[in-house]
Amino acid sequence: MESKKEELVSVIMPAYNCGDLIGVTLDSVIKQTYQNWEIIVVDDCSTDNTAEVVQEYMKKDNRIKYHKLEKNSGAAVARNKAVDLAAGKCMAFLDSDDVWFQEKLTKQIGFMEDNDYGFTCTSYTKIGEKGEHLNRTIVASPKRDYDGVLKTCPGNSTVIYDAEKLGKFKIPDIKKRNDYVLWLQVIKKEKYLYGIEEPLGSHRIRTEGISSNKKSLIGYHWKVYREIENLSLIKSSYLIAYWVVATAFKLR
């Protein structure tokens, strides 16, 4: 029986001062059982050895591409540039310090093709700065609509959308939660986000990371709800309260 053709998947990877970890992340893509991919690394003017690490990998694998921004501009600009440069049918997102499990693309792309889904995510585990397992798994909901994504943002490094079906999406230039805004754009076009219950990657918790500073995110959530999504005062307040409680009880 003839094997199914693998469509090209573009892996969108913004990078900033991640020279100590990006090699592990790149290795997790190189080891995928699904092999028709390209990695678009967009460097947000790192001051460490990120560029040198990526360029060493490029010598060994021509599927890895590197672009450096002219000035430090933030993750939103870096992601947008990577999407601009991407040639794949599907856009898969991977932060430069996270990792994928070996069958991530095979299982998720198969899930999309078998069901004609255009927007999917997976469950994921959490690891520490040195890769140690934290015994926490964030389980993806099987099906989320717009309100569901408002309440629970998918793990950024688990998301894939079909750009051939939905087009490419640009993120507003905000410093934090720009991935959240991106998923809200996609859900308006695709209607549902479908999740795979099996964990297919790990998110690294770094103490200096933006995502670890929960208090500072409240204002950005408010900006997303009121200024970008134009939600009512009551709904925005409810969503902020929900997020605070969910975070406090480690539901997210």
RAGI-V6898 format. One record per residue. N is the residue number from 1. PHI is phi as a letter, one per 30 degrees, with the letter a starting at -180 (NA if undefined). PSI is psi as a letter, one per 20 degrees, with the letter a starting at -180 (* if undefined). Layout:
N|PHI|PSI, N|PHI|PSI
This chain:
1|NA|p, 2|d|p, 3|d|q, 4|d|p, 5|d|p, 6|d|o, 7|d|q, 8|d|p, 9|c|p, 10|c|p, 11|c|o, 12|c|o, 13|b|n, 14|d|q, 15|b|p, 16|a|o, 17|h|l, 18|b|k, 19|e|h, 20|d|i, 21|b|h, 22|d|h, 23|d|g, 24|d|g, 25|d|g, 26|d|g, 27|e|h, 28|d|h, 29|d|g, 30|e|h, 31|d|j, 32|d|q, 33|d|h, 34|d|p, 35|c|i, 36|c|n, 37|b|r, 38|b|q, 39|c|p, 40|c|o, 41|c|p, 42|c|o, 43|d|p, 44|d|l, 45|h|l, 46|d|q, 47|c|j, 48|c|b, 49|c|k, 50|e|g, 51|d|g, 52|d|g, 53|d|g, 54|d|g, 55|d|h, 56|d|g, 57|d|h, 58|d|h, 59|d|h, 60|c|i, 61|b|o, 62|d|j, 63|d|i, 64|c|p, 65|c|q, 66|b|p, 67|b|p, 68|c|p, 69|d|q, 70|d|h, 71|b|q, 72|d|o, 73|b|i, 74|j|r, 75|d|h, 76|d|g, 77|d|g, 78|d|g, 79|d|g, 80|d|g, 81|d|g, 82|d|g, 83|d|h, 84|e|g, 85|d|i, 86|d|q, 87|c|i, 88|d|r, 89|d|h, 90|c|q, 91|c|o, 92|c|p, 93|c|p, 94|b|o, 95|d|q, 96|d|i, 97|b|j, 98|c|r, 99|b|q, 100|c|q, 101|d|q, 102|e|h, 103|c|j, 104|e|g, 105|d|g, 106|e|g, 107|d|g, 108|d|g, 109|d|h, 110|d|g, 111|e|g, 112|d|g, 113|d|g, 114|d|h, 115|c|j, 116|h|l, 117|c|q, 118|c|i, 119|a|o, 120|b|r, 121|b|r, 122|b|r, 123|d|r, 124|a|q, 125|c|r, 126|c|p, 127|b|q, 128|d|a, 129|e|h, 130|c|j, 131|j|j, 132|d|q, 133|d|p, 134|c|j, 135|h|k, 136|b|p, 137|b|p, 138|c|o, 139|d|p, 140|d|p, 141|d|q, 142|d|h, 143|a|p, 144|b|p, 145|c|a, 146|e|g, 147|d|h, 148|d|h, 149|d|h, 150|e|g, 151|d|h, 152|b|o, 153|d|p, 154|d|q, 155|d|p, 156|e|g, 157|d|j, 158|c|i, 159|d|p, 160|b|p, 161|b|q, 162|d|o, 163|d|h, 164|d|h, 165|d|g, 166|c|i, 167|i|r, 168|c|q, 169|c|q, 170|c|q, 171|c|p, 172|e|q, 173|d|m, 174|c|q, 175|d|g, 176|b|q, 177|i|j, 178|d|h, 179|d|h, 180|e|g, 181|d|h, 182|d|g, 183|d|h, 184|d|h, 185|d|g, 186|d|g, 187|d|h, 188|d|h, 189|c|h, 190|c|i, 191|i|g, 192|b|q, 193|c|p, 194|c|p, 195|c|q, 196|c|p, 197|d|h, 198|d|p, 199|d|p, 200|b|j, 201|a|r, 202|b|p, 203|c|p, 204|d|p, 205|c|o, 206|c|p, 207|d|h, 208|c|j, 209|d|q, 210|e|g, 211|d|i, 212|d|i, 213|c|n, 214|d|h, 215|d|h, 216|d|i, 217|d|i, 218|e|g, 219|d|h, 220|d|h, 221|d|g, 222|d|g, 223|d|g, 224|d|g, 225|d|g, 226|d|g, 227|c|h, 228|c|g, 229|c|i, 230|h|l, 231|d|q, 232|d|r, 233|e|g, 234|d|g, 235|d|h, 236|d|g, 237|d|g, 238|d|g, 239|d|h, 240|d|g, 241|d|g, 242|d|g, 243|d|g, 244|d|g, 245|d|g, 246|d|g, 247|d|g, 248|d|h, 249|c|j, 250|h|l, 251|d|i, 252|c|*
